[in-house]
């Protein structure tokens, strides 16, 4: 495994501290793996970690003693406080000791904020047993403000370093699609196609060009009539002339790419071809809309009106645009009853879709960096339905 470390992202940390100054906050106390990563560059193994991030001075990173070497290499702070994974004199679970250390690190700060309204969080490196916040965590900070809105504002605009990290994730996701495109064959199960894609991301991606310590894949793969808005990958067979939809996420050392890509063996069936043409027109209009200052509410209306005009009123049932960064899905979200504008520095996933009763349909999605001159596509893999060789 290569030893990969990113230099401290001062632009990112300065933006957080400026927002803390606006809200008169002395310190943030965070536990979500993506927020710990965002503020310290440390991506934990089990989600037992925390960070006390002051408006002035060095942050304190709290992590398992087993992660001492990782923290020494990756963390942007020298104040690393270790907690024991097993303590012979303390039968409590590890997060209880994390809380003790966080309270000690936060002692002396008058105005503190914790993640009171956190709805989702990114995974730790082990993924399978995500951590949750206990009542004791919130009870320990009875007068705390909510850190989530501040961190959402900060995270919505990406720094140069963050974009560089996301480009790697996008590049890897595309390379995995190229790998599958060469190997997809009729009657392969959806799950086999998914495993082919996932195996490439994890196998080739970990150590990718000396830039990646750990690459993790996540996918939903559906063939033909298995294409729906949201269901698990199954065992339907790949059929010639019908699309295979890959709803895919790549996590590269804590930064994400979120795509929906489509493959077909042979010529695409006529009904799917008509749907693709209509959907790509809506997609192109949505991408073109995403310029600095554009309304997010109008983006949602534009996509849904376009899909209705194509013959699919009321679709899709999922959001059509969201932010991507240290999570695969993070603010901002486009919603016609909401507010907000597209801003330079955002990275947005744009994903219109239309689905048939009983199964079948299409979705397209890529990640776009919003620049002064408009949206810039981050993935080199084509949109629409791509034919296998």
Beta strands, then each sheet from edge to edge (+ up, - down):
strand 1: 27-30
strand 2: 50-54
strand 3: 60-64
strand 4: 80-83
strand 5: 112-114
strand 6: 145-146
strand 7: 215-223
strand 8: 244-252
strand 9: 255-264
strand 10: 321-323
strand 11: 330-333
strand 12: 347-350
strand 13: 353-355
strand 14: 361-363
strand 15: 366-371
strand 16: 374-377
strand 17: 385-387
sheet 1: 4+ 3+ 2- 1+ 5+ 6+
sheet 2: 7+ 8- 9+ 17+
sheet 3: 11+ 10- 12+ 15- 16+
sheet 4: 13+ 14-
end
